[in-house]
Amino acid sequence: MRRNILYALLTTFMLPLQAVEMRYNLPKGVTQISHDVYALHMTIFFICCLIGCLVFGVMFYSMYKHRKSRGAIPSQFHENVKAEVTWTIIPFIILALMAIPATKTLVAMENTHESELTILVTGSQWKWHYEYFEQDVAYFSLLSTPQEAIHNQQDKGEYYLLEVDKPLILPTHRKVRFLFTSDDVIHSWWMPEFSIKKDVLPGFINESWVNIERAGVYRGQCTELCGKDHAFMPIVVKAIDGGEFDNWLAEQKEMAYEAKEDAALESRQELSMTELMQLGEAVYVQRCAACHQVNGLGLQGIFPALKDSDIVKNDIAAHIDIVVNGVAGTAMQSFKGQLSNKEMAAVITYERNAWGNATQDIIQPADIASAKAE
């Protein structure tokens, strides 16, 4: 009996020392803030363990020492001013002492001054958009786990639902400021290794910052229930050293310039129905099928069907406008910043001719360019 009690006490008091290795504890992280948050967490946890042991120790001792079988007679009293003052003042002092390191850490977490790089993080159903301020670099980051793995048609990989096509690239040993907002509903950008969890709200800007100490790949998720595909909105950050980051940023600027030139060339292309249908089907499966379904029937009461839709079968201008500009207040977002003119032309052509719609309409990249210019 004594051996079990001793083991329980040792486990309780040794836990904070071993906690960094525990699977379900907070990670120590790779930033100074994450180290501070971890230290604060473990300090408060240790205080809670100590208080719990003292309180339950006194309670169990009293129950054992003053049990009825030993002839103990309970005291008869109703108020004790000294006891009430004591159990009010002591917790107050403990809370005040706990508040000092907590306040210091919270103030440091909100201090975004003297940042060397600012990134706008925008949540959309269900992807992240990253824009590097004053760098002319921006892109979307989407889940890259194969649909076959999601539907149990192939084995799930090591990073199932935690992998993206384009991770957020950040430099190490530089202070990076984040601005958070949303295109549609409330999301939450959570990166445990950085001790960052910020709500992403439509119409509002939240901010945070990070200074990564070690290069590597770090993974997080959206932690706000943001709709049907909430579980498919991962976050991946790749941290690289400063020189490598500068080279990457220069390459991205060059690619952005080339993309603008390509868009201009695309607008003059004339594609065949076969080419548009092949590309359109690929784009539709990747970007549209999650809501409107592979068969174009949508989800009744949530996402409209495209098969036999009046707009899809008749109103070309309205169809193009919806894909290019989205529909405000709904999950139908704008694709003009996500897809090229060629891809949008292809997917609209596909929707107007698939599932028996058979309009024989052909939409060319020039039509998309014209819609953007209006």
C-alpha positions as CSV (number, residue, x, y, z in Angstrom):
1,M,0.0,0.0,0.0
2,R,2.7,2.4,1.0
3,R,4.7,1.5,-2.1
4,N,1.7,2.3,-4.4
5,I,1.2,5.7,-2.6
6,L,4.9,6.6,-3.0
7,Y,4.8,5.6,-6.7
8,A,1.7,7.8,-7.3
9,L,3.4,10.8,-5.6
10,L,6.6,10.4,-7.5
11,T,4.7,10.1,-10.8
12,T,2.8,13.3,-10.0
13,F,5.9,15.3,-9.2
14,M,8.1,13.9,-11.9
15,L,5.5,14.4,-14.6
16,P,6.5,18.0,-15.4
17,L,10.1,16.9,-15.9
18,Q,9.2,14.2,-18.3
19,A,6.2,15.9,-20.0
20,V,8.2,17.2,-23.0
21,E,8.4,13.6,-24.3
22,M,4.7,12.9,-23.8
23,R,2.5,12.5,-26.9
24,Y,-0.5,14.4,-25.6
25,N,1.3,17.3,-24.0
26,L,1.9,20.7,-25.6
27,P,5.0,20.6,-27.9
28,K,7.9,22.7,-26.8
29,G,8.0,24.2,-30.3
30,V,10.6,26.0,-32.4
31,T,10.1,29.6,-31.4
32,Q,10.9,31.6,-28.3
33,I,7.2,32.3,-27.7
34,S,6.4,28.5,-27.9
35,H,9.1,27.9,-25.3
36,D,7.6,30.5,-23.1
37,V,4.1,29.1,-23.5
38,Y,5.4,25.6,-22.8
39,A,7.2,26.8,-19.6
40,L,4.1,28.7,-18.5
41,H,1.9,25.7,-19.1
42,M,4.2,23.3,-17.1
43,T,4.6,25.9,-14.3
44,I,0.8,26.2,-13.9
45,F,0.4,22.5,-14.2
46,F,3.0,21.9,-11.5
47,I,1.3,24.4,-9.2
48,C,-2.1,22.6,-9.8
49,C,-0.5,19.2,-9.0
50,L,1.0,20.6,-5.8
51,I,-2.3,22.2,-4.7
52,G,-4.2,19.0,-5.5
53,C,-1.7,16.9,-3.5
54,L,-2.0,19.3,-0.5
55,V,-5.7,19.6,-0.5
56,F,-6.4,15.9,-1.1
57,G,-3.6,15.0,1.4
58,V,-5.2,17.1,4.1
59,M,-8.7,15.7,3.3
60,F,-7.6,12.0,3.3
61,Y,-5.5,12.5,6.5
62,S,-8.6,14.1,8.2
63,M,-10.8,11.2,7.0
64,Y,-8.3,8.7,8.3
65,K,-7.3,10.4,11.6
66,H,-10.8,11.5,12.6
67,R,-12.9,8.5,11.5
68,K,-15.7,7.3,13.6
69,S,-14.2,3.9,14.3
70,R,-11.5,5.7,16.3
71,G,-14.0,7.5,18.4
72,A,-13.6,10.9,16.9
73,I,-16.3,13.4,17.8
74,P,-16.9,16.2,15.2
75,S,-16.5,19.7,16.4
76,Q,-19.7,21.8,16.5
77,F,-19.1,25.3,15.0
78,H,-20.5,27.5,12.3
79,E,-18.3,30.3,11.2
80,N,-14.6,30.7,11.5
81,V,-13.4,34.1,10.4
82,K,-9.7,33.1,10.5
83,A,-10.3,30.1,8.2
84,E,-12.4,32.1,5.7
85,V,-9.8,34.9,5.5
86,T,-7.0,32.3,5.1
87,W,-8.7,30.3,2.3
88,T,-9.5,33.6,0.5
89,I,-6.1,35.3,0.8
90,I,-3.9,32.3,-0.1
91,P,-5.7,31.5,-3.4
92,F,-5.6,35.3,-4.3
93,I,-1.8,35.4,-3.7
94,I,-1.4,32.2,-5.8
95,L,-3.4,33.6,-8.7
96,A,-1.6,36.9,-8.6
97,L,1.8,35.1,-8.7
98,M,0.5,33.0,-11.6
99,A,-0.7,36.1,-13.5
100,I,2.7,37.7,-13.6
101,P,4.4,35.2,-16.1
102,A,1.1,34.7,-17.9
103,T,0.7,38.4,-18.6
104,K,4.3,38.7,-19.7
105,T,3.9,35.9,-22.2
106,L,0.6,37.2,-23.5
107,V,2.1,40.7,-24.1
108,A,5.0,39.2,-25.9
109,M,2.7,37.1,-28.2
110,E,0.9,40.3,-29.3
111,N,4.1,42.3,-30.0
112,T,4.3,42.4,-33.8
113,H,6.7,45.5,-34.0
114,E,9.9,45.4,-35.9
115,S,8.8,42.5,-38.2
116,E,10.9,42.0,-41.3
117,L,8.2,40.3,-43.4
118,T,4.4,40.6,-43.4
119,I,2.1,37.8,-44.8
120,L,-1.7,38.1,-45.2
121,V,-3.3,34.7,-44.4
122,T,-6.9,34.4,-45.8
123,G,-9.1,31.5,-45.0
124,S,-11.5,30.3,-47.7
125,Q,-13.8,27.2,-47.8
126,W,-11.6,25.1,-47.8
127,K,-8.1,26.3,-48.5
128,W,-5.6,28.9,-47.3
129,H,-4.4,31.9,-49.4
130,Y,-1.0,33.4,-48.6
131,E,0.1,36.9,-49.8
132,Y,3.6,38.2,-49.2
133,F,3.2,42.0,-48.7
134,E,5.1,44.2,-51.1
135,Q,6.6,41.2,-52.8
136,D,4.0,40.5,-55.6
137,V,3.8,36.9,-54.5
138,A,0.6,35.1,-53.6
139,Y,-0.8,31.6,-53.9
140,F,-3.4,29.2,-52.6
141,S,-2.5,26.2,-50.5
142,L,-4.8,23.2,-50.9
143,L,-5.0,19.7,-49.4
144,S,-3.0,17.2,-51.6
145,T,-4.1,13.9,-50.0
146,P,-5.6,11.8,-52.9
147,Q,-9.3,11.4,-52.9
148,E,-8.7,7.6,-53.2
149,A,-7.0,7.6,-49.8
150,I,-9.9,9.7,-48.3
151,H,-12.4,7.2,-49.6
152,N,-10.4,4.2,-48.5
153,Q,-9.6,3.1,-52.0
154,Q,-5.8,3.2,-51.3
155,D,-3.5,3.2,-48.3
156,K,-3.3,6.3,-46.2
157,G,0.1,8.0,-46.1
158,E,2.1,9.2,-43.1
159,Y,0.7,12.7,-43.4
160,Y,-2.9,11.8,-44.3
161,L,-5.0,15.0,-44.4
162,L,-1.9,17.0,-43.3
163,E,-0.3,17.5,-46.7
164,V,-0.7,20.4,-49.2
165,D,0.3,21.2,-52.7
166,K,2.0,24.4,-51.8
167,P,3.3,24.9,-48.2
168,L,3.8,28.4,-46.7
169,I,7.5,29.2,-47.1
170,L,9.1,31.1,-44.2
171,P,12.6,32.2,-43.3
172,T,14.3,31.1,-40.1
173,H,15.7,33.7,-37.6
174,R,13.5,36.5,-39.0
175,K,10.5,38.1,-37.4
176,V,7.4,37.4,-39.6
177,R,4.2,39.2,-39.0
178,F,0.9,37.5,-39.9
179,L,-2.4,39.3,-40.7
180,F,-5.4,37.0,-40.6
181,T,-8.8,37.4,-42.3
182,S,-11.5,35.3,-44.1
183,D,-13.3,35.4,-47.4
184,D,-16.4,33.6,-46.1
185,V,-16.9,32.0,-42.7
186,I,-14.9,31.8,-39.4
187,H,-11.7,29.7,-39.7
188,S,-8.8,29.3,-37.2
189,W,-5.1,29.1,-38.2
190,W,-3.4,26.7,-35.7
191,M,0.3,25.9,-35.8
192,P,1.2,24.1,-32.5
193,E,5.0,24.2,-33.1
194,F,4.7,28.1,-33.2
195,S,2.1,28.4,-30.3
196,I,-0.1,30.3,-32.8
197,K,-3.9,29.8,-32.9
198,K,-5.7,32.8,-34.3
199,D,-9.4,33.1,-35.4
200,V,-9.8,34.1,-39.0
201,L,-12.9,36.3,-39.2
202,P,-14.6,37.8,-42.3
203,G,-14.4,41.5,-42.2
204,F,-11.8,41.6,-39.4
205,I,-8.0,41.5,-39.2
206,N,-6.2,39.6,-36.5
207,E,-2.5,39.5,-36.2
208,S,0.4,37.4,-34.7
209,W,4.0,36.8,-35.4
210,V,6.7,34.1,-35.5
211,N,10.5,33.9,-35.4
212,I,11.4,30.3,-36.3
213,E,14.6,29.0,-34.7
214,R,15.0,25.7,-36.7
215,A,14.5,24.8,-40.3
216,G,11.9,22.1,-41.0
217,V,8.4,21.3,-42.0
218,Y,5.6,22.0,-39.5
219,R,2.0,21.0,-39.8
220,G,-1.3,22.3,-38.4
221,Q,-5.0,22.5,-39.2
222,C,-8.0,24.7,-39.2
223,T,-9.5,24.4,-35.7
224,E,-12.8,26.2,-36.3
225,L,-15.8,24.1,-37.5
226,C,-16.0,25.9,-40.9
227,G,-18.3,23.7,-42.9
228,K,-18.5,20.5,-44.9
229,D,-14.8,20.1,-45.6
230,H,-13.5,21.5,-42.3
231,A,-11.4,18.3,-41.9
232,F,-9.7,18.9,-45.2
233,M,-8.1,22.3,-44.5
234,P,-4.5,21.6,-43.3
235,I,-1.7,24.0,-42.8
236,V,1.9,23.2,-43.8
237,V,4.8,25.6,-43.2
238,K,8.3,24.9,-44.6
239,A,11.0,26.9,-42.8
240,I,14.2,27.5,-44.6
241,D,17.3,29.6,-43.9
242,G,17.3,33.2,-44.9
243,G,19.5,33.0,-47.9
244,E,17.5,30.1,-49.4
245,F,14.3,32.0,-48.7
246,D,15.6,35.1,-50.5
247,N,16.4,32.9,-53.6
248,W,13.0,31.3,-53.4
249,L,11.2,34.7,-53.2
250,A,13.1,36.0,-56.2
251,E,12.1,32.9,-58.2
252,Q,8.5,33.3,-57.2
253,K,8.5,37.0,-58.3
254,E,9.9,35.8,-61.7
255,M,7.2,33.1,-61.9
256,A,4.5,35.7,-61.1
257,Y,5.7,37.9,-63.9
258,E,5.8,35.0,-66.4
259,A,2.3,33.9,-65.3
260,K,1.0,37.4,-66.3
261,E,2.6,37.0,-69.7
262,D,1.2,33.5,-70.0
263,A,-2.3,34.8,-69.1
264,A,-2.0,37.3,-71.9
265,L,-1.0,34.6,-74.4
266,E,-3.8,32.3,-73.1
267,S,-6.4,35.0,-73.9
268,R,-5.5,34.6,-77.6
269,Q,-5.7,30.8,-77.6
270,E,-8.5,29.0,-79.4
271,L,-9.0,25.5,-77.9
272,S,-11.1,22.7,-79.3
273,M,-14.1,21.2,-77.5
274,T,-12.0,18.0,-76.8
275,E,-9.2,19.9,-75.2
276,L,-11.5,22.0,-73.1
277,M,-13.5,19.0,-71.9
278,Q,-10.4,17.0,-70.9
279,L,-8.9,19.9,-69.0
280,G,-12.3,21.0,-67.6
281,E,-13.0,17.5,-66.2
282,A,-9.7,17.5,-64.4
283,V,-10.3,21.0,-62.9
284,Y,-13.9,20.1,-61.9
285,V,-12.9,17.0,-60.0
286,Q,-10.2,18.8,-58.1
287,R,-11.9,22.1,-57.4
288,C,-15.7,21.7,-57.8
289,A,-16.7,18.1,-57.1
290,A,-16.4,18.4,-53.3
291,C,-19.5,20.6,-53.3
292,H,-21.4,19.9,-56.6
293,Q,-20.5,16.2,-56.6
294,V,-18.8,14.3,-59.5
295,N,-22.2,13.6,-61.1
296,G,-23.1,17.3,-61.0
297,L,-26.2,16.7,-58.7
298,G,-24.9,18.8,-55.8
299,L,-26.2,18.4,-52.3
300,Q,-29.9,19.2,-51.9
301,G,-30.5,22.3,-49.9
302,I,-26.8,23.0,-49.6
303,F,-25.0,23.1,-52.9
304,P,-27.1,23.5,-56.1
305,A,-27.1,20.9,-58.9
306,L,-25.3,21.8,-62.1
307,K,-27.0,19.0,-64.1
308,D,-30.0,20.6,-65.8
309,S,-29.4,23.9,-64.1
310,D,-31.1,26.9,-65.9
311,I,-28.0,29.1,-65.6
312,V,-25.6,26.3,-66.8
313,K,-27.8,25.4,-69.8
314,N,-28.9,28.9,-70.8
315,D,-27.2,31.9,-69.4
316,I,-23.6,31.9,-70.5
317,A,-22.8,35.4,-69.1
318,A,-24.2,34.5,-65.6
319,H,-22.4,31.2,-65.6
320,I,-19.0,32.9,-66.4
321,D,-19.7,35.6,-63.8
322,I,-20.4,33.1,-61.0
323,V,-17.2,31.2,-61.6
324,V,-15.0,34.3,-62.0
325,N,-16.5,36.4,-59.2
326,G,-18.2,34.0,-57.0
327,V,-21.5,34.7,-55.1
328,A,-21.3,36.9,-52.0
329,G,-22.6,35.4,-48.8
330,T,-22.4,31.8,-50.0
331,A,-19.8,29.1,-50.2
332,M,-19.3,29.8,-53.9
333,Q,-16.1,31.7,-53.9
334,S,-14.3,33.6,-56.7
335,F,-11.9,31.6,-58.8
336,K,-10.3,34.4,-60.7
337,G,-7.3,34.3,-58.3
338,Q,-7.2,30.5,-58.1
339,L,-7.5,29.3,-61.7
340,S,-6.1,30.6,-65.0
341,N,-8.3,31.9,-67.8
342,K,-7.7,28.7,-69.6
343,E,-8.8,26.6,-66.6
344,M,-11.9,28.6,-66.0
345,A,-12.9,28.4,-69.7
346,A,-12.4,24.7,-69.6
347,V,-14.4,24.0,-66.5
348,I,-17.3,26.2,-67.6
349,T,-17.3,24.4,-71.0
350,Y,-17.2,21.0,-69.2
351,E,-20.1,22.0,-66.9
352,R,-22.2,23.1,-69.9
353,N,-21.7,19.9,-71.8
354,A,-21.4,17.1,-69.1
355,W,-24.1,15.0,-67.5
356,G,-26.4,15.4,-70.4
357,N,-26.4,19.2,-70.4
358,A,-25.0,19.0,-74.0
359,T,-25.3,22.7,-74.9
360,Q,-22.4,22.5,-77.3
361,D,-21.2,25.9,-76.0
362,I,-17.5,26.5,-76.1
363,I,-16.0,29.0,-73.8
364,Q,-12.6,30.3,-74.7
365,P,-9.9,32.0,-72.4
366,A,-10.7,35.3,-74.2
367,D,-14.3,35.2,-72.8
368,I,-12.9,34.9,-69.3
369,A,-10.5,37.8,-69.9
370,S,-13.4,39.9,-71.1
371,A,-15.5,39.1,-68.0
372,K,-12.6,40.0,-65.7
373,A,-12.2,43.4,-67.5
374,E,-15.8,44.3,-67.0
